[in-house]
């Protein structure tokens, strides 16, 4: 199997600004593509400085439209276009797919970009897609063996008969199974996290380490690797304590993420 790189571009929840931390964003990189899970502030800036090729972008997946998950989307799309101009290179994909629960939010970003230089005319296409339960994205014949599925969660209030507005993502890529929680309720994990998960990325902005570990044991979810993302104040203020707490609470392979961290899966 080929390697999959997991880039942590932002590890902070929607708190006040923290030094060396930015809002939530993760990028999955393969030889054939780059796939974004949320787009918090400065995600494209951080990725570029890490040496990640933004022009490999094929898909961007926004879990919900809170600013700490979507605030960097406009700048990400702007930087991709800027690189095609200044570096005179083409994007890997002829069309970049952007999945957002509120299509209005995607359109608002595109309207804003339309007022930037050259009316944001690109030599490739953008496709804005609404997020809904089920298969969102699947690689084509010349692309990665990748499938991205959306599973609604209860982070945002939901009224019967209206669309769900908050999602987790399950990514099946090159024989691995990855789960990205977005912001979620602990009870959602029973129905959304696959039993045979190679990598579980779960938020700690609304939960404590002990609560998550207890919940995973309760639901018999034992991923090969566990990553804590989207940190709340308790972890942000004392990351060393958090690392020790996680070691005491979870026997398997687990890690507290930091900005600019890259893992190989």
N, C-alpha and C positions, 0 to 999 in steps of 0.2 A: 504494500500500500504506500501511496505517496503521503508526505507529511501535510498536515493542516496546521497553519499558524493561527493562534488566537491572540489578537492584539487588544490589550486593555487601554483604551484611549481616554476614558474617564471613569473614575471609580466613586464619585461623590454623589450623594442623593441631593434633593432639592433644598439644601441648607444655604446659609450665608456662604460667601466665598471662603475657601480654604487654600492655604499656600500649597502649591504643587499638586492640587487636585482640581479636576474639572468634572462637569456633570456626565452622566452615564452614556457611554458609547463603547461598543465592542465591534471589532472587525475580524471576520474569518477570511483568511487568505489561503488560496491554493495556487497551483501553477497556472490555472486557467481563469481565475477570477477573484474578486474582492466583494465581500458581502457584509453590509453594515447592519448591526442590531442596535437600534436607537442612535440618535445623533445629537448628543448634548453639546453644549458650548465648546468651541475650539477643537472639535474632534478632527477636522481635516487639517488644521494647523499642526496638531500633535502628530497625526499620522505622517504628514509630509516630513516633519523633522525627524521622525523615526526611520525614514527611508522607505516608507510604504508608497507604492505607485498608485496614486488615486485614479489613474486612467484605466486600471484593471477593474473598476467598479462595474458590477452587473446589476446588483439589487440593493435597495435600502429598505429596511423593515422597521417601522416605528410602532412600538408596543402600545402607546397611548400619547395623547397630545399635551401632556403637562410640559412646561417649558424646559425642565431638566432632562427631557428625553427628545425634544424636537428643536430646541433653541439653536442648534448648530447646523440645521438642515440647509438653510439658505446659503450659508457660507461654504458648506460642503459642495453644493451644486455649482456655486460661483467659482470655487477653486478648481474644480474639475475642468470647467470651461477655460479658465485662465491658463491652465497648463497646456491645453491644446493650442492656445495662441502663442504663448511665450516660448514653449519648447517645440512648437510646430510638429506635434505628434497627434495621433488619432487615439480615441478611446478604443479599448478592446472590444466593447460591445457597440453595435450600431444604435441600440436603444437601452437606456438605463431605466429600470423599473423602480418606482418609488411607491411603497405601500404605506398608507396612512389611514387610521380608523375614521377620521373626519376628512372626507375628500375636500371640504371647504378649506381646511388648513393647508393642504397641498396647494390648492389653487391660490391661496393668499400668498404663499411663499413665491410661487411662480409669477404672480402679479407684481410683487415687490422686485423680483429679479428683472422683470421686463423694463423697469425704469433705470437699470444700470447701463453701463456702456454698451454700445452697439445693439441696444434693445434685447440683450441676452440671446442673440441669434447664435445657434450652435451648429456644428457640422455633424451632429448626431441627434437622436431624439430622446425625449423624456416621456415616460408613460406613468401617469398617476393612477393608482389603483386603491380601492377601498379594501380594508382588512375585514375579513369575515372568516368564520370557522371553516376549517378544511384546508385543502391544498392551495397555497398562494403562488408558488413558483416552482418550476422544474426546469433543469438544464436541458438544452437542446443537444443535438447530435454531436456538435463540435465543442460542447461545453463540459463543465463538471457533471459528474453523477451526483446531483444535488436536488433535494426536495425540501421545501420549507412549508411547514403546516402551521396554521394559527389555531389556538385554543383559547376561547374567551375565559376571563377570570373576573373576580368580583371586586377588583380594586376600585373601580368607579361605580357609582350607583347606576343600577339598571332597572328600567321600567318595562313591564311586560308589553310586547308588541313593538318595541323600539330596538334599533341596532345596538349590539354590544360595542363598548367604546374602549375596553382595555383587554389586552391579549398577552399570552405567552407564546413562544415560538419553539417548535420542535424541528430541528434541522437534521436531515439524513444526508450525509455527504461522504462519498468514497468509503462506504462500509462502516462509518461511525455514526453514532446517534448522539446529538447534542441537544440539550434543553436549556432555553433561556427564559427565565421566569418573568422578565419585566417587573412591574410592581404587582404584587399578588397577595391574596389572603392565604394563610397557611393551609386552610381547609381545601383550597383549590388543588393543592399538590397531589392529593389522593387520586384525582381523575386526570391530571394533566401530565405528570412526570412519568415517562416510560420506565418499566421495570428494568430493562436492559440498557441503561443509559451509560455511555462512555464518558460524558462530561455533563455535569449539572452546574449551571451558573444561576445562583439564587441571590435575591436582594436581601440586604440587612438594614435597609432604611426604615422599615416598618416593623422589624422583628429583631429579637435578640438571638445571639448565637445559640444559646441553650435551647431556646424555643424551636428553632429550625432543626437542630439535631434531634430533639425529642420527637418532632413531627415526622421527620424522615424515618426514624426507627418505627414509629407507630404505624406508618403506612407501608412499611417494608420496602423502602426505596434506598438502595445502596449503590450509588453510582461508582464507577471506577475512579473518577476524580470529581471532587467537589470544590467549586470556586465561589467565594462570597464576593458579591459586587454591590454597587449602589449603597455605599455605607452611610449609616446614620451617625449622629453626633458622638455617641458613646465610643464607636470604633475610630472615628476621625480624630478624636481628642486623645486617644490612647491606643494606637495601633499595636504596640508591643504587648499590652494587656490582651488585646484581641487575639493575637497569635497564640499566646499561652492558653487562653480560654478555649480556643478551637482545638488545640492539641489535647486538652483534657476532656473535651466533649465528644470528639469524633476519632475513631481508631483508624479510619481509612485515610487515603490520600486526599488532603484538603488544604486550602490556601486562602489567605486574605489578600485580595488583589490591591494593587497600587497602579497609578497612572504610569504608562510607558512600559508596562510589563508585557512580554511576549512568551507564550507557552507553545510547545510543539505537541500535537496530538497525533 
